[in-house]
């Protein structure tokens, strides 16, 4: 969006808390049929808490949009130059070729969707990538060796770019397996718009159907030894059954940010592994995973970043 929120500093603590609390409250509602009817939900303290949290979130988003609107009004709309494109927010704020402009409300909704759908998911996914590197040292070794081999066999540009990333085949398999094993979005839903048959059952229009993405990723009928972390499963000949691997969901509402997310996760993994070896803080500790809007670890993810010996650091 072109605005650094400094979200990890105290200044925006209220926003961070509101963001996490609203996620918890929404997930509670999603998974409790007693809270389904608006007329009942509105009577609960959860509803007023949710309203309070959403007010904080909308407030910050509105400030960001307004601030940028004012900036563009004073400085003119940016044009795309060279490799640097416009930010997402600037694109929304720029009138289309036909002169159409989005309303303030529309823009805020879009910004909200992207922030809510893109930030916590990618952060969680990246935490599980780092955890898996530490938990499975042989996987970390393979990813690291691949990095070293690529460096030896070709001249690398100063920055890792999209084409360069295509060479990291094992890293790709590893991240695919991370996203299966730690299903970042464990549950999603769809509403039937007409009478719909799923297997033996027929659902009338207007029914919400929950889809257990975590269960799908750990179903032994779809993945051999699903509780084993094995990146190479994605390199095997056996093709995946359609719609069995859905870390980014599927169909018309498949994640719009999936390519971007994969790209930044790969870049971050490479950059971190260049400098550090990852080790579990307590090798005896097992993660206690909790389903929320995104998969959470009850006690956090406790890792040690061990600085690599200077001689093993890859110079890009
Ligand atoms: C590893 C990171 C990510 C994961 C695991 C993930 C997962 C998902 C999933 C499962 C859905 C579909 C939900 C459903 O079908 O009900 C979704 C939708 C969406 N995601 Fe992502 N996402 C990630 C990163 C991102 C990023 C970085 C962005 C934005 C830059 C983004 C933007 C969106 C949007 C806008 C939607 C809604 C699409 C629609 O309804 O048409 N996501 N994501």
Boltz pocket constraint, residues with backbone or C-beta under 6 A from the ligand:
constraints:
  - pocket:
      binder: B
      contacts: [[A, 113], [A, 114], [A, 117], [A, 118], [A, 119], [A, 121], [A, 122], [A, 125], [A, 184], [A, 185], [A, 188], [A, 189], [A, 246], [A, 247], [A, 248], [A, 249], [A, 250], [A, 252], [A, 253], [A, 254], [A, 255], [A, 256], [A, 257], [A, 258], [A, 260], [A, 261], [A, 262]]
      max_distance: 6.0
